[in-house]
Amino acid sequence: MIKTASPPPYCFGKLEKVFPEIGDGLRATPESCIPCYHKTECLRTAMSEAGGLKLQEQNVDRAYEAGMIGFLGRWSRKKSLQRKLSRKKENSHENH
C-alpha cells in the first residue's frame, strides 16, 4: 500500500504562524512545525507570499548595512523582489 500525504494543515503558508517573530527581529519555526510532513513546502510558500517577500527585502537591507553585499547587489535583489511582489499583486487582482 502506498502512503499518501495528508492534506496541508490550516496554518499552511501563513508566515506569522509558521515563521513567527521571536524578538529582536529574529524569527524561528515553532516546535509544532518540526514533525509536520508539509514543513518545507509550507515555509517556501510563506516566504513567496507578500509578507515573506517583504521579509526578504528587509534581510537584503540588513546585509547591505552590514557590508555583506554592495550597492549593486542590493539594488538587483530588491528589484527582483519588487517584481515578484508586483506579480503577486497582479495575480490577486485577476483572481478577484
Secondary structure, 3 states (H helix, E strand, C coil): CCCCCCCCCCCCCCHHHHCCEEECCEECCCHHHCCCCCHHHHHHHHHHCHHHHHHHHHHHHHHHHCCCCCHHHHHHHHHHHHHHHHHHHHHHHHHC
